[in-house]
Structures are given as structure tokens and as C-alpha cells.
């Protein structure tokens, strides 16, 4: 086991892509326990790791998000959000948060939200008088609302791997996502007075609000189509994702007339690249996961945690610390695939509902998207805006604190997370 760990962390330090690192470490593990005879299992595990119908939802959601970004729907949603809350102190920052909630029901990926708002709202905030690091911090903080409020690619992965209802996970992510938005808007309100953030001189008129709503109405329908179809049992998550692509394509080409054939080609290429990276990680991690199962590492870690304390609250704190710590140094898709089989049985042993545990794990890993040294959203926003990661990270501290508070609330207050699933799905 030590050899596999040395190989894994050594290759990570050398900078080998995480997908290859996982695969190499898994193959070394197979050699260690069974010699060359076990090597024949590697290609089989590689392909079986992707042999889940629900995984098809991921490229569809990614493509739907790409279409939304290219067709100008992001700007329409931002305009509607600004009409609602732009009059508050720090109005455009509040609008950024509200727009993240509206946009969350369409993409399922924090990086997509970061790129979209980094190109649109950050320049608008800087032009209105916000400092660039603060504008970037608001955008990064709001971006993790995207994969918390459904649809969420991480929830698709977790539900597929652990046999947990994806519809239940989607329903359970709604209130935690809204809680994050509310807490971040509270931070903006407090900083608004202290930093004298700009505000709109006049509250938007009812006519402007209605006009903004009408302009973004077709975009706002999309989350209802996705979630309504899944939660009502009309379609599966994969079918809902395909419908989302068709709907976004129809709105972008026929209604808004904002997409060309070249745009569609470029979006397909980008979707294929993103999907290929994620699927390589999943397939390679399945080799390492099999080795971990064979070596009974999940049971050993669960036993270790349970030996530290019999108090479920203490064990839950250890789990949160583990998730936040590993998420700082590892790709969240890989971290989820490796840790889910470990933490799933552990959380079940302390009496957590599988859906509740899944939302907690996904939210903790989402938060790691905004923490250095490998926070993906930080790197994306830095490349889009040209701002240094260090300056964004400092401005991000108040938002990071309240989002960790939100994580703790979600972890320890099961009724908050499970309210919507119980209401809609009878869980």
C-alpha cells in the first residue's frame, strides 16, 4: 500500500495530469497484489468505470451550459438580477450572486459560471467602481452555487457511483445553494457600508423589472423544465440533460438568433474536451478504487475514524476536515471518486441519510474549487480577468468563511437538506 501512495503523491508533485496519475497508481496496486496476472483487469476496470447510463448526462449538461454562455442568456439573466437587487448598496455584487442562482439551474458546473461571469459581470463591476479583486472574489464565491443547486455534475457522479437517487440529490441541493447565496449577500451588505460600495441611485421601476423578466423568461424556464421533469418522474436525469441541450439550442438559434454553425462546432469541441478529461479521471480512478476495495482500505479508514470517537458529531467534523483538506490539493472529480466509497459507508454507520451525506460531500468539494493552491475557479478567473490569484484569495476570505459555515449547517442540520426531498419525493 505504501508503494501505491508514494507513486500517487510523487506523480502529483511531478505535475503528471491527475487522470494519468490515478491510472498509474492503480496499475501499480494491481501489480502489487497479483503480479502480471492482475494487469488484465486494468483495461476491463477502465471501461467498466464508465459503463453507467447516468454518466451520459454530464456532456449534455456541459453542452447546455456552453450554449447558454454563447447565446447571450448570461447577460439577460444578469440584467434581470440587477433589476431586482441593483438598488442595494453593492448592488452589482448582489446581482452577481442572484445571477449565480438563476444560472445554476442550467449548467451544473462552477467553472462554466466563473468563466461566464468573469467575462461579463467582473468588467461591469470594475467599471462601476469596485476593485478588481473584490469583483473576482464575489464571482468565485457565487460560482459554487452552480454545482450545488441542481443540475450538478458532481451529484450525477456521486449518485451513479454510490447508487443514490440523483433526483433526491438534486432536490436536496436547492436549500443549501440558497443558503450560500443568502450568507454571501449578507457579507456584501456588511462590506457595502464599510467599503462604501457603489449603488444604483434609483430602485428599478416595475416596468423595467417586467421588461427584464420578459427578456430572460425563456432562460428562466429551463431550470423548471430540467428539475420539474426529473422530480416529477417524467424523465431521467440523462433524458432531462438531452432536453436541456435541445431547448438551449432552439432558444439560442431560433429565438435569439445568436448562434452560428461555427459557434456550434466550437461548443461541441469544447464539450468533448471537458468531457474527455472528466471521463479519463473517472475511468482511471475506477482502477484505483478497485484496488482500494480489494485492500479493504475504506473499511480501515472507517474503523480508524470510529476508533477516534464514538460521537457522530466528532466523526462528522473529521469527515469535513478530510474533505476540505484533500480538496485543496486534488481535482474534485478525482477526490469524489476516491472518497465516496470510503465516506459513504462511514456516514451510513453514524446514521446519515445517503442523500444528506452526498450533498454534504459535494458541497465540501465545491468549496475547494475556491481555495488555493489548486482551486479551479481561481485559475479560470485569473486567466479571464488577468488578476493575480493571491489578490483574489485575500478578497475571498470573508466569503470562504461564511461558505464553510454553510457547510457546517448543512452537515449538522439534516432537516434543512432533506426538507425538499421529503416534500417532493417523500424521502
HUHU-V439917 format. One record per residue. N is the residue number from 0. PSI is psi in whole degrees, -180 to 180 (NA if undefined). Layout:
((N:PSI) (N:PSI))
This chain:
((0:-37) (1:-38) (2:-41) (3:-44) (4:-43) (5:-44) (6:-44) (7:-54) (8:-31) (9:-44) (10:-35) (11:-45) (12:-36) (13:-12) (14:14) (15:137) (16:144) (17:-34) (18:-43) (19:-37) (20:-46) (21:-44) (22:-46) (23:-44) (24:-40) (25:-42) (26:-40) (27:-39) (28:-41) (29:-42) (30:-37) (31:-39) (32:-21) (33:6) (34:-157) (35:-27) (36:-31) (37:-13) (38:-27) (39:-17) (40:-22) (41:-53) (42:-34) (43:-44) (44:-34) (45:-48) (46:-35) (47:-26) (48:-23) (49:-1) (50:60) (51:125) (52:-36) (53:-22) (54:-21) (55:-19) (56:-30) (57:-54) (58:-32) (59:-44) (60:-39) (61:-44) (62:-40) (63:-42) (64:-40) (65:-43) (66:-42) (67:-42) (68:-44) (69:-28) (70:2) (71:6) (72:-30) (73:-47) (74:-37) (75:-42) (76:-41) (77:-38) (78:-40) (79:-42) (80:-40) (81:-36) (82:-30) (83:-45) (84:6) (85:-20) (86:-14) (87:159) (88:128) (89:35) (90:-42) (91:-29) (92:-42) (93:-42) (94:-37) (95:-45) (96:-47) (97:-40) (98:-34) (99:-39) (100:-45) (101:-40) (102:-20) (103:-34) (104:13) (105:-32) (106:-45) (107:10) (108:127) (109:-37) (110:-38) (111:-43) (112:-42) (113:-46) (114:-42) (115:-51) (116:-24) (117:-32) (118:-19) (119:-61) (120:-35) (121:-49) (122:-38) (123:-40) (124:-42) (125:-42) (126:-32) (127:-6) (128:0) (129:149) (130:150) (131:-42) (132:-40) (133:-43) (134:-40) (135:-40) (136:-43) (137:-42) (138:-44) (139:-44) (140:-39) (141:-21) (142:-31) (143:-7) (144:-32) (145:-54) (146:7) (147:-51) (148:131) (149:155) (150:154) (151:123) (152:-37) (153:-38) (154:-35) (155:-44) (156:-48) (157:-47) (158:-39) (159:-43) (160:-39) (161:-1) (162:30) (163:144) (164:118) (165:-36) (166:-41) (167:-42) (168:-43) (169:-47) (170:-38) (171:-18) (172:-11) (173:-56) (174:-42) (175:-39) (176:-42) (177:-34) (178:-43) (179:-44) (180:-46) (181:-43) (182:-40) (183:-38) (184:-31) (185:-41) (186:-43) (187:-40) (188:-42) (189:-47) (190:-25) (191:-41) (192:-42) (193:-41) (194:0) (195:54) (196:149) (197:158) (198:157) (199:136) (200:-22) (201:142) (202:141) (203:138) (204:161) (205:-35) (206:-42) (207:-40) (208:-45) (209:-38) (210:-41) (211:-39) (212:-42) (213:-38) (214:-34) (215:9) (216:-45) (217:-34) (218:-40) (219:-22) (220:-26) (221:-47) (222:-37) (223:-39) (224:-45) (225:-57) (226:-42) (227:-45) (228:-40) (229:-50) (230:-28) (231:-3) (232:16) (233:-39) (234:159) (235:164) (236:-38) (237:-44) (238:-39) (239:-38) (240:-41) (241:-41) (242:-38) (243:-41) (244:-47) (245:-44) (246:-47) (247:-40) (248:-40) (249:-47) (250:-43) (251:-33) (252:-45) (253:-46) (254:-57) (255:-22) (256:47) (257:0) (258:136) (259:172) (260:-39) (261:-40) (262:-45) (263:-42) (264:-46) (265:-37) (266:-38) (267:-41) (268:-46) (269:-41) (270:-42) (271:-40) (272:-47) (273:-46) (274:-41) (275:-42) (276:-48) (277:-44) (278:-34) (279:-42) (280:-46) (281:-47) (282:-44) (283:-40) (284:-26) (285:-30) (286:-48) (287:-37) (288:-39) (289:-43) (290:-43) (291:-40) (292:-43) (293:-40) (294:-1) (295:36) (296:-41) (297:-43) (298:-36) (299:-43) (300:-42) (301:-42) (302:-37) (303:-48) (304:-42) (305:-27) (306:-25) (307:-35) (308:150) (309:0) (310:118) (311:-33) (312:-38) (313:-44) (314:-40) (315:-39) (316:-40) (317:-40) (318:-45) (319:-41) (320:-41) (321:-45) (322:-46) (323:-36) (324:-48) (325:-37) (326:-23) (327:-20) (328:-3) (329:148) (330:134) (331:-30) (332:-45) (333:-43) (334:-41) (335:-44) (336:-36) (337:-42) (338:-27) (339:-48) (340:-22) (341:-49) (342:-23) (343:-56) (344:-34) (345:-46) (346:-33) (347:-35) (348:-26) (349:9) (350:15) (351:141) (352:139) (353:-35) (354:-45) (355:-46) (356:-40) (357:-44) (358:-41) (359:-46) (360:-44) (361:-43) (362:-41) (363:-42) (364:-33) (365:-41) (366:-33) (367:-14) (368:-19) (369:15) (370:134) (371:160) (372:-10) (373:25) (374:113) (375:-40) (376:-34) (377:-45) (378:-41) (379:-47) (380:-35) (381:-41) (382:-33) (383:-41) (384:-20) (385:2) (386:147) (387:142) (388:-37) (389:-42) (390:-38) (391:-42) (392:-40) (393:-46) (394:-20) (395:-13) (396:-49) (397:-38) (398:-38) (399:-40) (400:-48) (401:-27) (402:-32) (403:-39) (404:-44) (405:-40) (406:-44) (407:-42) (408:-45) (409:-41) (410:-42) (411:-14) (412:86) (413:-30) (414:-32) (415:-48) (416:-39) (417:-1) (418:-51) (419:-44) (420:-39) (421:-37) (422:-43) (423:-34) (424:-5) (425:30) (426:NA))
